[in-house]
């Protein structure tokens, strides 16, 4: 079985009337098909699930409302006391409020 380098050299050689005219096309075709398959697998295993996860997180942050029980990315638990454009005030104890970025909210806990 000829190696890739040998096929490439054969394809790059000047074509004589008795040589195969589509050798370069065969080499490029045999190179791009596995490359496209790898990209397809990468898309369905990495890119698409990550996009779905990002969309789900954005929907969670958009549904955030005053009074929700939340967990911050640092592990702090509290309740939303106010929502501003890109910041949220979280009450962690009586008289203790933290002003955090909206992206710092890791999850919204169900009401208990």
DSSP file (Angstrom, degrees, kcal/mol; ACC not computed):
  #  RESIDUE AA STRUCTURE BP1 BP2  ACC     N-H-->O    O-->H-N    N-H-->O    O-->H-N    TCO  KAPPA ALPHA  PHI   PSI    X-CA   Y-CA   Z-CA
    1    1 A X              0   0    0      0, 0.0     2,-0.0     0, 0.0     0, 0.0   0.000 360.0 360.0 360.0 125.4    0.0    0.0    0.0
    2    2 A X        -     0   0    0      1,-0.1     2,-0.1     2,-0.1     0, 0.0  -0.350 360.0-120.1 -69.7 148.2    1.6    3.3   -1.0
    3    3 A X     >  -     0   0    0      1,-0.1     4,-2.3    -2,-0.0     5,-0.2  -0.347  24.0-107.2 -82.1 167.2    2.2    5.9    1.7
    4    4 A X  H  > S+     0   0    0      1,-0.2     4,-2.4     2,-0.2     5,-0.2   0.901 120.5  51.9 -60.8 -42.1    0.7    9.3    1.7
    5    5 A X  H  > S+     0   0    0      1,-0.2     4,-2.5     2,-0.2    -1,-0.2   0.901 109.0  49.9 -63.7 -41.1    4.0   10.9    0.8
    6    6 A X  H  > S+     0   0    0      1,-0.2     4,-2.4     2,-0.2    -1,-0.2   0.908 111.7  48.3 -64.9 -40.9    4.5    8.6   -2.2
    7    7 A X  H  X S+     0   0    0     -4,-2.3     4,-2.2     2,-0.2    -2,-0.2   0.894 111.6  50.4 -64.7 -39.1    1.0    9.4   -3.4
    8    8 A X  H  X S+     0   0    0     -4,-2.4     4,-2.0     2,-0.2    -2,-0.2   0.899 111.1  48.0 -66.5 -40.9    1.7   13.1   -3.0
    9    9 A X  H  X S+     0   0    0     -4,-2.5     4,-1.2     2,-0.2    -2,-0.2   0.900 112.3  49.5 -66.0 -40.3    4.9   12.9   -4.9
   10   10 A X  H  < S+     0   0    0     -4,-2.4    -2,-0.2     1,-0.2    -1,-0.2   0.889 112.2  48.5 -64.1 -37.9    3.2   10.9   -7.7
   11   11 A X  H  < S+     0   0    0     -4,-2.2    13,-0.3     1,-0.2    -1,-0.2   0.834 111.2  49.7 -72.4 -31.5    0.5   13.5   -7.8
   12   12 A X  H  < S+     0   0    0     -4,-2.0    -1,-0.2    -5,-0.1    -2,-0.2   0.672  89.4 101.3 -81.2 -16.8    2.9   16.4   -8.0
   13   13 A X  S  < S-     0   0    0     -4,-1.2     3,-0.0    -3,-0.2    -3,-0.0  -0.352  91.2 -90.7 -66.2 147.1    4.9   14.8  -10.8
   14   14 A X        -     0   0    0      1,-0.1     2,-0.5    -2,-0.0    -1,-0.1  -0.311  47.4-112.3 -59.7 141.1    4.3   16.2  -14.3
   15   15 A X        -     0   0    0     -3,-0.1     2,-0.2    -4,-0.1    -1,-0.1  -0.619  30.5-163.6 -82.8 127.7    1.6   14.2  -16.0
   16   16 A X    >   -     0   0    0     -2,-0.5     3,-1.7     1,-0.1    -3,-0.0  -0.633  37.7-101.9 -98.2 163.6    2.6   12.2  -18.9
   17   17 A X  T 3  S+     0   0    0      1,-0.3     4,-0.1    -2,-0.2    -1,-0.1   0.786 122.9  47.7 -59.5 -25.7    0.0   10.9  -21.4
   18   18 A X  T 3  S+     0   0    0      2,-0.1    -1,-0.3     3,-0.0     2,-0.1   0.477  94.8  94.4 -95.4  -0.9    0.1    7.4  -19.8
   19   19 A X  S <  S-     0   0    0     -3,-1.7     2,-0.5     1,-0.1    -4,-0.1  -0.353  88.5 -91.7 -85.6 170.0   -0.2    8.6  -16.1
   20   20 A X    >   -     0   0    0      1,-0.1     3,-0.9    -2,-0.1    -1,-0.1  -0.705  30.4-154.8 -83.0 123.3   -3.4    8.8  -14.1
   21   21 A X  T 3  S+     0   0    0     -2,-0.5     3,-0.3     1,-0.2     4,-0.2   0.702  86.9  51.3 -75.0 -18.2   -4.9   12.3  -14.4
   22   22 A X  T 3> S+     0   0    0      1,-0.2     4,-1.9     2,-0.1    -1,-0.2   0.090  70.1 112.4-106.5  24.2   -6.8   12.3  -11.1
   23   23 A X  H <> S+     0   0    0     -3,-0.9     4,-2.1     1,-0.2   -12,-0.2   0.897  79.7  48.8 -65.6 -40.5   -4.1   11.2   -8.7
   24   24 A X  H  > S+     0   0    0     -3,-0.3     4,-2.7   -13,-0.3     5,-0.2   0.903 110.2  52.1 -66.1 -39.7   -4.0   14.6   -6.9
   25   25 A X  H  > S+     0   0    0      1,-0.2     4,-2.5     2,-0.2    -1,-0.2   0.883 109.1  50.6 -62.0 -38.2   -7.8   14.6   -6.6
   26   26 A X  H  X S+     0   0    0     -4,-1.9     4,-2.3     2,-0.2    -2,-0.2   0.901 111.6  47.4 -66.7 -41.0   -7.6   11.1   -5.0
   27   27 A X  H  X S+     0   0    0     -4,-2.1     4,-1.1     2,-0.2    -2,-0.2   0.944 115.4  44.1 -66.2 -47.5   -4.9   12.2   -2.5
   28   28 A X  H  X S+     0   0    0     -4,-2.7     4,-2.6     1,-0.2     3,-0.2   0.891 114.1  50.9 -66.1 -38.3   -6.8   15.4   -1.6
   29   29 A X  H  X S+     0   0    0     -4,-2.5     4,-1.8    -5,-0.2    -1,-0.2   0.904 109.6  49.4 -64.6 -41.1  -10.1   13.4   -1.4
   30   30 A X  H  < S+     0   0    0     -4,-2.3     4,-0.5     1,-0.2    -1,-0.2   0.701 114.8  47.1 -72.3 -17.3   -8.6   10.8    0.9
   31   31 A X  H  X S+     0   0    0     -4,-1.1     4,-1.1    -3,-0.2    -2,-0.2   0.863 113.5  44.3 -87.3 -41.5   -7.2   13.6    3.1
   32   32 A X  H  X S+     0   0    0     -4,-2.6     4,-2.7     2,-0.2     5,-0.2   0.783 102.0  64.9 -79.9 -27.6  -10.3   15.7    3.4
   33   33 A X  H  X S+     0   0    0     -4,-1.8     4,-2.3    -5,-0.2    -1,-0.2   0.959 107.4  40.7 -62.6 -51.3  -12.9   13.0    4.0
   34   34 A X  H  > S+     0   0    0     -4,-0.5     4,-2.6     1,-0.2    -1,-0.2   0.873 114.4  54.9 -64.3 -33.0  -11.4   11.9    7.4
   35   35 A X  H  X S+     0   0    0     -4,-1.1     4,-2.1     2,-0.2    -2,-0.2   0.920 109.6  45.8 -64.5 -43.0  -10.8   15.6    8.2
   36   36 A X  H  X S+     0   0    0     -4,-2.7     4,-2.4     2,-0.2    -2,-0.2   0.883 111.7  52.1 -66.3 -38.6  -14.5   16.4    7.6
   37   37 A X  H  X S+     0   0    0     -4,-2.3     4,-2.4    -5,-0.2    -2,-0.2   0.913 109.4  49.6 -63.4 -42.3  -15.5   13.3    9.7
   38   38 A X  H  X S+     0   0    0     -4,-2.6     4,-2.6     1,-0.2    -2,-0.2   0.904 111.1  49.5 -63.1 -41.3  -13.3   14.5   12.6
   39   39 A X  H  X S+     0   0    0     -4,-2.1     4,-2.6     2,-0.2    -2,-0.2   0.909 110.4  51.0 -64.5 -40.7  -14.9   17.9   12.4
   40   40 A X  H  X S+     0   0    0     -4,-2.4     4,-2.3     2,-0.2    -2,-0.2   0.920 112.0  45.9 -61.9 -44.5  -18.4   16.4   12.4
   41   41 A X  H  X S+     0   0    0     -4,-2.4     4,-2.0     2,-0.2     5,-0.2   0.923 113.0  50.5 -64.1 -44.0  -17.6   14.3   15.4
   42   42 A X  H  X>S+     0   0    0     -4,-2.6     4,-2.2     1,-0.2     5,-1.2   0.900 110.3  50.8 -60.1 -41.5  -16.0   17.2   17.2
   43   43 A X  I  <>S+     0   0    0     -4,-2.6     5,-2.8     1,-0.2     6,-0.3   0.942 114.6  41.4 -62.5 -48.2  -19.1   19.4   16.4
   44   44 A X  I  <5S+     0   0    0     -4,-2.3    -1,-0.2     1,-0.2    -2,-0.2   0.745 122.2  40.1 -76.1 -22.3  -21.6   16.9   17.8
   45   45 A X  I  <5S+     0   0    0     -4,-2.0    -1,-0.2    -5,-0.2    -2,-0.2   0.715 134.0   9.0 -96.6 -22.7  -19.5   15.9   20.9
   46   46 A X  I  X5S+     0   0    0     -4,-2.2     4,-1.7    -5,-0.2    -3,-0.2   0.744 124.4  42.4-122.7 -58.3  -18.2   19.3   21.9
   47   47 A X  I  ><S+     0   0    0     -5,-1.2     4,-2.1     1,-0.2     5,-0.2   0.935 114.2  46.3 -68.2 -49.6  -19.6   22.4   20.2
   48   48 A X  H  ><S+     0   0    0     -5,-2.8     4,-2.1     1,-0.2    -1,-0.2   0.929 114.1  46.1 -64.3 -47.8  -23.3   21.6   20.0
   49   49 A X  H  > S+     0   0    0     -6,-0.3     4,-2.3     1,-0.2    -1,-0.2   0.885 112.2  52.4 -62.9 -35.5  -23.6   20.4   23.7
   50   50 A X  H  X S+     0   0    0     -4,-1.7     4,-2.3     2,-0.2    -1,-0.2   0.894 108.8  50.1 -66.4 -38.4  -21.7   23.4   24.9
   51   51 A X  H  X S+     0   0    0     -4,-2.1     4,-2.2     2,-0.2    -1,-0.2   0.893 110.6  49.3 -65.1 -40.1  -24.0   25.7   23.0
   52   52 A X  H  X S+     0   0    0     -4,-2.1     4,-2.3     2,-0.2    -2,-0.2   0.906 111.4  49.5 -64.4 -41.2  -27.0   24.0   24.5
   53   53 A X  H  X S+     0   0    0     -4,-2.3     4,-2.2     2,-0.2    -2,-0.2   0.901 110.8  49.6 -65.2 -41.0  -25.6   24.4   28.0
   54   54 A X  H  X S+     0   0    0     -4,-2.3     4,-2.3     2,-0.2    -1,-0.2   0.895 111.3  49.5 -64.3 -40.4  -24.8   28.1   27.4
   55   55 A X  H  X S+     0   0    0     -4,-2.2     4,-2.1     2,-0.2    -2,-0.2   0.903 110.7  50.0 -65.3 -41.0  -28.4   28.7   26.2
   56   56 A X  H  X S+     0   0    0     -4,-2.3     4,-1.9     2,-0.2    -2,-0.2   0.901 111.3  48.9 -63.9 -41.4  -29.8   26.9   29.2
   57   57 A X  H  X S+     0   0    0     -4,-2.2     4,-2.4     2,-0.2    -2,-0.2   0.903 110.0  51.2 -65.3 -41.7  -27.7   28.9   31.6
   58   58 A X  H  X S+     0   0    0     -4,-2.3     4,-2.2     1,-0.2    -1,-0.2   0.893 109.1  51.0 -64.0 -39.0  -28.7   32.2   29.9
   59   59 A X  H  X S+     0   0    0     -4,-2.1     4,-1.5     2,-0.2    -1,-0.2   0.883 109.5  51.4 -63.5 -38.3  -32.4   31.2   30.2
   60   60 A X  H  < S+     0   0    0     -4,-1.9     4,-0.3     1,-0.2    -2,-0.2   0.927 111.7  46.0 -64.0 -44.7  -31.8   30.5   33.9
   61   61 A X  H >< S+     0   0    0     -4,-2.4     3,-0.8     1,-0.2    -2,-0.2   0.847 111.1  52.7 -68.7 -32.8  -30.2   34.0   34.5
   62   62 A X  H 3< S+     0   0    0     -4,-2.2    -1,-0.2     1,-0.2    -2,-0.2   0.812 107.0  53.1 -70.2 -28.9  -32.9   35.7   32.5
   63   63 A X  T 3< S+     0   0    0     -4,-1.5    -1,-0.2    -5,-0.2    -2,-0.2   0.449  81.2 124.3 -85.1  -0.5  -35.6   34.0   34.7
   64   64 A X    <   +     0   0    0     -3,-0.8     2,-0.3    -4,-0.3    -3,-0.0  -0.368  37.4 174.4 -62.7 134.5  -33.9   35.3   37.9
   65   65 A X    >   -     0   0    0     -2,-0.1     3,-1.8    17,-0.0    15,-0.2  -0.925  39.0 -75.5-140.1 164.7  -36.3   37.3   40.1
   66   66 A X  T 3  S+     0   0    0     -2,-0.3    15,-0.2     1,-0.2     3,-0.1  -0.342 115.3  27.5 -61.1 135.5  -36.3   39.0   43.5
   67   67 A X  T 3  S+     0   0    0     13,-2.7    -1,-0.2     1,-0.3    14,-0.1   0.262  84.2 139.5  95.6 -10.9  -36.7   36.5   46.3
   68   68 A X    <   -     0   0    0     -3,-1.8    12,-2.5    11,-0.1     2,-0.6  -0.392  54.6-125.9 -66.2 142.5  -35.1   33.5   44.5
   69   69 A X  E     +AB  79 109A   0     40,-0.6    40,-2.7    10,-0.2     2,-0.3  -0.809  40.6 179.6 -88.3 124.9  -32.7   31.4   46.6
   70   70 A X  E     -AB  78 108A   0      8,-2.8     8,-2.1    -2,-0.6     2,-0.4  -0.841  29.8-142.9-128.8 160.6  -29.4   31.2   44.8
   71   71 A X  E     -AB  77 107A   0     36,-2.4    35,-2.2    -2,-0.3    36,-1.7  -0.996  24.7-141.0-120.4 127.1  -25.9   29.7   45.1
   72   72 A X  E >   - B   0 105A   0      4,-2.9     3,-2.1    -2,-0.4    33,-0.2  -0.391  28.1-105.9 -82.0 164.3  -23.0   31.8   43.9
   73   73 A X  T 3  S+     0   0    0     31,-3.1    32,-0.1     1,-0.3    -1,-0.1   0.716 121.7  59.4 -63.7 -19.3  -20.1   30.4   42.0
   74   74 A X  T 3  S-     0   0    0     30,-0.3    -1,-0.3     2,-0.1    31,-0.1   0.525 123.0-105.3 -84.6  -6.2  -18.0   30.8   45.2
   75   75 A X  S <  S+     0   0    0     -3,-2.1     2,-0.3     1,-0.3    -2,-0.1   0.441  72.6 143.3  97.8   0.9  -20.4   28.6   47.1
   76   76 A X        -     0   0    0     -5,-0.0    -4,-2.9     1,-0.0     2,-0.3  -0.596  38.6-148.0 -78.5 132.9  -22.2   31.3   49.1
   77   77 A X  E     +A   71   0A   0     -2,-0.3     2,-0.3    -6,-0.2    -6,-0.2  -0.792  35.1 127.8 -99.8 143.2  -26.0   30.7   49.5
   78   78 A X  E     -A   70   0A   0     -8,-2.1    -8,-2.8    -2,-0.3     2,-0.4  -0.961  50.5 -92.9-170.7-173.2  -28.4   33.6   49.7
   79   79 A X  E     -AC  69  91A   0     12,-2.3    12,-3.3    -2,-0.3     2,-0.4  -0.946  38.6-110.6-121.6 141.5  -31.6   35.2   48.4
   80   80 A X  E     + C   0  90A   0    -12,-2.5   -13,-2.7    -2,-0.4    10,-0.2  -0.567  36.2 172.2 -72.3 123.8  -31.9   37.8   45.6
   81   81 A X  E     +     0   0A   0      8,-3.2     2,-0.3    -2,-0.4     9,-0.2   0.688  65.7   3.3-105.4 -24.7  -32.9   41.1   47.1
   82   82 A X  E     - C   0  89A   0      7,-1.4     7,-2.8   -17,-0.1     2,-0.5  -0.977  58.6-148.8-159.1 148.8  -32.5   43.3   44.0
   83   83 A X  E     + C   0  88A   0     -2,-0.3     5,-0.2     5,-0.2     2,-0.2  -0.986  18.3 175.3-124.0 127.9  -31.7   42.9   40.3
   84   84 A X        -     0   0    0      3,-2.8    -2,-0.0    -2,-0.5     5,-0.0  -0.453  52.1 -73.6-113.5-170.0  -29.9   45.6   38.3
   85   85 A X  S    S-     0   0    0      1,-0.2     3,-0.0    -2,-0.2    -1,-0.0   0.966 120.1 -10.0 -55.1 -64.5  -28.8   45.5   34.7
   86   86 A X  S    S+     0   0    0     16,-0.0    16,-2.2    -3,-0.0    17,-0.3   0.235 126.2  72.1-123.0  12.7  -25.7   43.2   35.1
   87   87 A X  E     - D   0 101A   0     14,-0.3    -3,-2.8    15,-0.1     2,-0.4  -0.907  58.0-158.8-126.1 158.0  -25.5   43.0   38.9
   88   88 A X  E     -CD  83 100A   0     12,-3.1    12,-2.9    -2,-0.3     2,-0.6  -0.998  14.3-137.8-135.4 136.3  -27.5   41.3   41.5
   89   89 A X  E     -CD  82  99A   0     -7,-2.8    -8,-3.2    -2,-0.4    -7,-1.4  -0.861  23.8-166.8 -94.5 124.7  -27.8   42.1   45.2
   90   90 A X  E     -CD  80  98A   0      8,-3.3     8,-3.2    -2,-0.6     2,-0.7  -0.952  13.5-145.5-117.4 125.2  -27.8   38.9   47.3
   91   91 A X  E     +CD  79  97A   0    -12,-3.3   -12,-2.3    -2,-0.5     6,-0.2  -0.805  21.9 172.1 -90.3 118.1  -28.8   38.8   50.9
   92   92 A X  E     -     0   0A   0      4,-2.1     2,-0.3    -2,-0.7    -1,-0.2   0.651  67.2  -7.9-100.3 -19.3  -26.7   36.2   52.7
   93   93 A X  E >  S- D   0  96A   0      3,-1.3     3,-2.1   -14,-0.1     2,-0.3  -0.947 100.3 -54.3-161.5 173.8  -27.7   37.0   56.3
   94   94 A X  T 3  S-     0   0    0     -2,-0.3     3,-0.1     1,-0.3    -2,-0.0  -0.430 127.2  -1.3 -60.6 120.0  -29.7   39.7   58.2
   95   95 A X  T 3  S+     0   0    0     -2,-0.3     2,-0.6     1,-0.2    -1,-0.3   0.493 108.7 110.1  78.9   3.0  -28.2   43.0   57.2
   96   96 A X  E <   +D   93   0A   0     -3,-2.1    -4,-2.1     2,-0.0    -3,-1.3  -0.933  39.8 169.8-117.8 112.7  -25.5   41.5   55.0
   97   97 A X  E     -D   91   0A   0     -2,-0.6     2,-0.4    -6,-0.2    -6,-0.2  -0.962  17.3-156.8-123.0 138.9  -25.9   42.0   51.2
   98   98 A X  E     -D   90   0A   0     -8,-3.2    -8,-3.3    -2,-0.4     2,-0.7  -0.933   9.3-146.8-112.5 136.1  -23.4   41.3   48.5
   99   99 A X  E     +D   89   0A   0     -2,-0.4     2,-0.3   -10,-0.2   -10,-0.2  -0.905  34.5 168.3-101.0 112.5  -23.5   43.0   45.2
  100  100 A X  E     -D   88   0A   0    -12,-2.9   -12,-3.1    -2,-0.7     2,-0.1  -0.812  39.8 -94.0-124.7 161.2  -22.3   40.5   42.6
  101  101 A X  E >   -D   87   0A   0     -2,-0.3     3,-1.7   -14,-0.2   -14,-0.3  -0.435  34.8-121.4 -68.1 147.4  -22.2   40.1   38.9
  102  102 A X  G >  S+     0   0    0    -16,-2.2     3,-1.4     1,-0.3    -1,-0.1   0.836 113.5  60.4 -60.7 -32.4  -25.1   38.3   37.3
  103  103 A X  G 3  S+     0   0    0    -17,-0.3    -1,-0.3     1,-0.3   -16,-0.1   0.615  88.7  73.3 -72.7 -10.6  -22.7   35.7   35.9
  104  104 A X  G <  S+     0   0    0     -3,-1.7   -31,-3.1   -32,-0.1     2,-0.6   0.560  72.4 100.7 -78.8  -7.5  -21.5   34.8   39.5
  105  105 A X  E <   -B   72   0A   0     -3,-1.4   -33,-0.2   -33,-0.2     3,-0.1  -0.699  49.0-178.5 -82.7 118.4  -24.8   33.0   40.1
  106  106 A X  E     -     0   0A   0    -35,-2.2     2,-0.3    -2,-0.6   -34,-0.2   0.863  61.8 -10.9 -85.8 -39.2  -24.2   29.3   39.6
  107  107 A X  E     -B   71   0A   0    -36,-1.7   -36,-2.4   -47,-0.0     2,-0.6  -0.996  54.8-124.2-158.6 157.4  -27.7   28.0   40.2
  108  108 A X  E     -B   70   0A   0     -2,-0.3   -38,-0.3   -38,-0.2     2,-0.2  -0.937  32.5-139.9-104.8 121.2  -31.1   28.9   41.4
  109  109 A X  E     -B   69   0A   0    -40,-2.7   -40,-0.6    -2,-0.6     3,-0.1  -0.551  23.6-107.0 -80.0 143.5  -32.3   26.6   44.2
  110  110 A X        -     0   0    0     -2,-0.2    -1,-0.1     1,-0.1     2,-0.1  -0.388  44.9 -92.6 -67.0 148.1  -35.9   25.4   44.2
  111  111 A X              0   0    0      1,-0.1    -1,-0.1    -2,-0.1   -43,-0.0  -0.370 360.0 360.0 -62.9 134.0  -38.1   27.1   46.8
  112  112 A X              0   0    0     -3,-0.1    -1,-0.1    -2,-0.1    -2,-0.1   0.399 360.0 360.0-121.3 360.0  -38.2   25.0   50.0
